Amino acid sequence: MNYSVLYEKCIPVTMTDGTENAFGIYDALIHAHEIQAIQCNSPLESFALLRLLTAFSMDMLQPKGIVDRQDYLDSGAFDEDEIKQYIRLCEKDGPRFDLFDASHPFMLSEFVPQTDEKALKSASALSIGRPSGNNHVFLDHRLEEDAVMTPAEAFRATLALYLFCTAGAQGYPSGVNNTPPVYSCINGKNLYETIILNMTAVRECAPLEYGAELVPWRRGRPVVPKEESVSISLLEGLTWQPRRITLFADEDGQVRRICLQQGKNFRGNDLWRDPFVSYRYNEKSGWNSVKPQAGRALWRDVGTLITDKSKLHSAPPLVIRQAAEMLEESCLLLSIHSVAMVTNQASYVEWMEDDLSLPVLFFKDYGSAALLRADVDETESMQSGLRKAVNTYFCNDKKHSDMLSDQAQAYFLSRMHDVIFGKAIPDLLEISTDLSVAKQAEHVRRFGSWMKEALEQSFRNVVECGGTKSDILRNQVEAYRYAMNIYTKNQKEREAAYE
């Protein structure tokens, strides 16, 4: 069977007019300016496809710097002749985009019976959204052996597995970023803008090598199980294959069996920085990619997405910094999409996604960015204080106190999300033209009053509903007093910095 991802309808999209369609890589690029976004059922697959199209475009265009990227952005659409020329270059030695090609299947490995026979599995092992092995948390009553995928579904699942796979037993390597991190990208007005805004130019990836010609469809080298690597180029990292996978199509064209085993194992070095990932600095372990946590909304890490003057605490994704450099108007909003998979050892727990609109100001103005980051840090500190307050004073009934604590924290964070994005950010935009010490102090006081109101609402709507018995009422009063003491202490310390 032949199935070329260039022309088969394997990429589901939403057009700018709201209609739905599906394209292969070739037509997706040709019509990118008419496509609103990639629209898979899973946000993991949507991001994996965007990452692939971005790497494909980077290897095809190889922009030298910001000027080239700006020129491509201004052109508004891909050049069809340039795409055709690149495809001819890739296929000069034979097919490179067929999923079932015997020698060079696209983003896959050829099947070698002597070494791969023992790695045959059901197609269910390919999808991280279906139960398989340790992934029993996904409710699905179908047997693993009955799993059936179309070639398009298998293709999308393969890309997502490469990006979000976990480490496993017997030395199975995880992805290029080890435990899957939070990935963030820039949303443009259409798919073309999105791809260009998320591209990295040759001079912008230092100290990494760019890695032109090292993408799997040009290199033509199969994945060797357990092969270790301590160095990596940018394009290699964007198309890393931590699993050796082969797809098999039955007579009806469906995929029921696959070959799945260990793949390339990146041992890592301090030079690798994924352009779609934020990093935090830890005194003990150095720079680490931001990882998702179960129950923790992605917006709470907004402080790692914006600029850090000191460059000692966090580093936003390179794609976000580069997009901000290309956009000059300080009031313009950057649309940021984040997606993540929470894992626990070799198991998948839950996936998460979020969309944020942040003014370019926070990627250029160090003072405003520092204030916003401090607002978020203060929110995190108070959330922790609220948890301690409820858990400490409802400890006579731990089950009850834990439930109230979870509810109170969820309510508080929901209110603070609205405060940060609905009040704090607009307030910082308003005072950004005169960011004097006095103006900063006024913002800190206003933010403190908004936080106090959210804290009091959490008690009124959650904690005070915990019961009316005398001992419970006494606990409520003590918990409130404890939480307000933490709030007052934190607020005084923050205000003192501006006296």
N, C-alpha and C positions, 0 to 999 in steps of 0.2 A: 504494500500500500504506500502511496505517496501522499504526503501532507506538508505542504510548504507554508510555514508561518508567515511568509511574505504576502501570500495572496488568499489563504483560507481565512474565514471570518472567525478569528480566535480572540480578538480584542473587542469586548463590548463597550460601547461608548454612548454618551448622551450628546446630541448635537446642540449647537447654540440656539436652535429654534425649539428645543425641548423634546424633539423626537429621539427615539432610540435606534441604534444601528450596531453593526459589528464589522470590523475590518481586519485585514492582515497588516503586518508591519508596513508594507509599502503604501497601501491606501490610507492607513492611519497617519502617516507622515504627509502624504499628498494633501489630505483633507484636514490636517491638524488645526489650521486656522478656522475651520468650520465646526470643530468639535469642542464642546464645553469641557468634558472631562471623561476619563476612563471610568466605567461604571460596572464593576464586577459585584457579585453577591457578597464577596468578602473584601473588606478594606485592605487586608493583607495582600491579596492578589492584585488589587488595583494599584497599590504602591509598588509592588514587585514589577508590574508591567511598565509603570512610569519610569522606574529606575533602569529597566532594560532599554526602553526607547531613548532615555537620556544618554546612556552609555553608547548606544548605536549611533546617535547623532554626534556625540563627542568624537568618536573614532572617525566618523565620516567627515566632519567639518574641521576638526582639530584647531579651534580658535586659539590664537596666540596670546590674547590678553583681553582686557575689558573693552577695548575699542572694537575688536572683532565681535565680541558678544553683543555690544550695543548695535553694531551694524546689522547683525542677524535679527536682533529684536525689532529694529526699525523696518526691516524688509517685510515683515508681516507674514511670511509663508516660506516653506521649504522650496527649493528649486528642484523641479522634477528631474531635469537632466543630471543634476548633481547626485541625486539618489540613485538613478540608473547606473551612473558611472561607478559609484561606490559598490553597488551590488555586483557589477561585472568584475570589479577588482577582487571582491571576496570570493567569487566563484570561478576565478581563472584556472583553478586546479580541480574543479568539479563542484557538485552541489554542496551547499553549506547550510541551507535553511529548511531542509526536510527532516521532520521529526523521526521518520522511520528509515532514513538512509542507512545502508549497511555499513558504511565506512565513517561518515561524519554527520551523525544525527545532530540537529541543532540543539545546543546547550545540553547535550546528552553524551553518552559514550556508546561505542559499538559493542555488540554482544560477543563475548569470547567464551564459548562453551566450557573450555577447560578450566577457566577461573571464575566464571559468573554463574554456572549452573546452580550452585548451592545458594545463590542470592535471590532466587525467584520468589516473588511474593505476590499477594493480592494487591490490586490497584488501591485498595483502601489504605495501604501503608503510605501512599503518596500524599494524601490530603490531611493536613493538620486540623481540618474541621470535621473529620469523621473519626469515630472511635477505632482505635487500633493500638494494641499493646498496652502501654500505660495510660492512654488517653481515654479512659472510661468516663470522664466527666462530661463528654459530649453525648447527649441523649440521641441515640439512633438505634432502632430495633433491627436494622438489617445485619445479616451475617457478613463478616469480613470477606468471605469467599464469594459472596454475591455482588460485591461492589463492581459497578460498571461506570466507566467514564468515556466521554467523547474525547477525541484527540485534543480539542480545544480546552476542555476541562483539565485533562492531564497536563497539558502544556502550562496552563496558569498555575496549577497546583505545584508543579515542579519548581517554578520560579519562586513561589512563596516559601516552599520548603527550604530552598537554598538560603533564603534570607532570614528565616525565623526558626531554623532547626536548632535543636538543643544538643548538648553532649550526651552520649549514651554509654552503655556498658561496653566492655571490650575495647576501650580506647576510641569509640566513635567520636570524631571531632565535632565541635559546634561550628557555627558560621564564622565569617571573617571578623565579626565583632564579639566573639565568644557568646556569652549569654545575650540573647537578642535585646538590643537597646531600644530606646524611643527614637523613631525616625521622624524627621520633620522636613517638609518641602514647601516651596512657594507655589501658590496657586496664581496663575496668570488669568487673563480675560478669556483665554481659550487654550487648547492643548498645546498649540505652537508656542505661545508665550510661556506656558508652564515649563515646557522642555528647555527653552532657551534660558529662562531665569534660573533653572537648576543645573545648568551646565557649568563645568569648571574648565578654565583655559589652561594652556600648557604652562604659562608663566605663573599661574596662580596655585599650583599644586605642590610647589617646593616645600620640603625637601624630597618629596616623592617624585619618582619618574612618572611621566604621563602614561607610558605603556601602550603607545600606538602599535597596532598589529598584534597585541597580546590578548585581545578579546577571544573567547573560545571559538567563534565561527571563522576567525582568520588564522588563529594559531594552528588549528587542526590537530591538536594533541589530546589524546584521550585522558580522562581522569584516572590516575593511578591510586588505588586504595592505600590509605595510610601515608601517602607521600607528604613529607613535612616540608614546610617552607618558612624561612625566617625573614624573608624580604618580599616586598610586593609593590607593584605599581598601582597607580590610581585606577586605571581601567580594569586591571586584574581584580582589584578589590571590589569594584562595582559589579563584576560578573563572576564572583568567586563561586566555586562548586564544591561544597563540603560533603557532597554525596556523589557516588558513581551510580548513575541511573540510566536504564534503558527501557523504552516503552515497546510493547508488542501489541499490534492490532489484530483482532480476530477477523474472520471472513466478513462479518457484518460491519467492520470498520470501527468497532468499539474496543476500548482498552480495558482488559480484565486482569492481565498479568503484567508485572514489571520486574525488572531486576534492580534491586536497591541494596547498596552496601556502603561501607566507609568510603569517603572521598578524600579530597585534599585537606590537609591539616595545617592551618596557619598558626605557628607558634607565637607570632606577634613580635612587635618591637615598638619602641617609643615613637617611631616616625609615623606610623600609620594613624591617620585621622580620617574617619569616614566623613565625607562632606555633608551628609544628611543627619549627622548626630551631634548632640551637645555633649560637652565634657565638664566634669567637676574636678577640682584639685583636692587631693587628700594628702596630708603631710606624710602619712605612712606609705601609701601606695602610689602616690603621684596622680597623674591625670587618668580618669576613668570615665567611660561613656555613661551617660545617664540611663539608668535601667527603670522599667516600669515596676510598680508595686500593686498588688491586688487591693482594690478598694481606694486607690489614690488616683484621683482624676488628673489627667495630663496637664490641665491648665495650672496646676499648683507648681509646676516646674517652669513657669513662664520666665522666671528670673534667669534661667540658663539660656534663654533664647535671645536675650538682649545684650547689648555691649557691656563689657566690664573694663573700665579704664585701667585698673591695676593688673588685669590679665593674670591674677593670682588665684581667683576663686572659681571662675567658670569661663567657658568659651562656647559661644553660640555656633550652630552649624555653619560651615563655610558657605553653603548655598544661600543662607539668609544674609550673611554679611555681604556677599557679592551682589545680591539683588538690591540691597540697600544702597550700595555704591552707585548702581546704575540709575537710581531714582532720586531726583534732586529735590522735589518739593517736600518740605518738612511735614506738611499736614497730610501727605499721602499715606494711605493705609497699606500695609503688607498683609496679604491673606496667607496665613500659615496653616497647613494641614499636618497633623501629627497622628501617627499610628504606632501601636506597640502590641506585643504579645507577652503576657505574663506567664512565666514558666516556673516550674518547681522541679529541679533536677532534670529528669528526662520527660516530664509530663507538661502538658499545656493546661493552663488554668483558665485564662480568659483573654480575649483581645479587646483593645481599647482604641478609640480614635477621638479626635477633637479638632475643631476649627477655630482659630483665633484671628482677629483682625487687630493688628498693632500698628500705630503710627510709625513711620520711618524715623521720627524723632528719637525713639528709644534705641535706635541702632547707630545714631550719630552724636547725640547729646549725652555726654557722660553723666552730667548732673541729674538730668531727668531720669535716666536709666537707673542710677544709684538709688534715687528716691523710690522708684517703682519696685526695685528689688528689695529695698528695706520694707516697703509696705507688705510684700508677699512674705518676707521672713517674719515680720511681726504677726501676720495671720497664722503662720505655721506655729509660732511660739504660743499664741493664745489658744489655738486648737489643742495643743499638747496640754496646756494648763487646764482647759475645760475638761479634758479626759481625766486628768489627775483629780480634779475637784469632785467630779461625780463618782469616780471609782473609790476615792478615799472615804467619802461620807455616805455611801450606800453599800458599804462592804458587809453589812449584816446579811444582805441577800445578794451574793455575788452575781448570780444569774440576772437578777433584776437590775443591779447597778451596771453590769456590762451592756445590757440592752439599752438602758437609758443613756449610757455614755455614747454608744454608737449612734443613737438617734440624735442626741444633742450635737455631736460633732458634725454629722451629716447636715443638720439644719444650719449650723453655724457656717460651715464652709459654703453651703448654697447661698446664704445671704452675703457672705464675703466675696463670692464670685461676682455677684451683682454690684457690690460696692467697688471692687477693684476695676472692673471693666465698664461700669456705668457711672461711677463718680470719680474715683481716684485718677484714672487715665485722662478723662476730660479736664479735670482740675490741673493736672500737670501740663497738659497742652496749653491751657490758658495762661499759666504763669511762666511758661518756657522762655518767653521773650525777655523776662526780667527775673531770672532765677537767683535773686539775691538771698542772703542768709535769712532775712526777714520773711521773704516769700516762702522759702523752704520751711521755716518754722510754722508759718500759717498752715501750710499743707499738712504737716505732721499733726498739728492740733485738730484740723478738720478730719483727717483720717482716723485719729483716735476717737473722736466723737462718733463717727460712723461705725467703728468697730464696737464701741461700747453699746450702741443701739442694737447691733446684731447679736452681741453677747446676751443682752437682756431679753431679746426676743427668743433666743434659744432656751432660756430658762422658763419664760412664760409659756411657750408653746410645746415644750418637751418635758423638762424636768419637773415643773409644777403640776404636770398631769400624771405624775408617777404615783399618786395616792394622796389620801387625806388623813391618814392616821397620824396621831401626834408625833410618833417617832420619825415617820417619813417626812412630816412637815419640818421637824427640827433638822433632819438631814438636809432638806432642801435649802434651808436658811444657811446652814454651815457651808454647804457646797457653793452657794452663791457668794458668800463672804470670802471663801478661799479663792474663787475664780477672780473676783473683783480686786483682791489684793495683788494677784499676779498681774492683772491688767494695769493697775495703778503703778506698780513698780516698773513694769516695762515701758509704760508711757512716759513716766518721769525721766527715765534714763534716756529715752530717745529725744525728748524735748530739751534735756540738759545739753545735748550736743550743739544746740543752736543758740544758747544763751551767751 
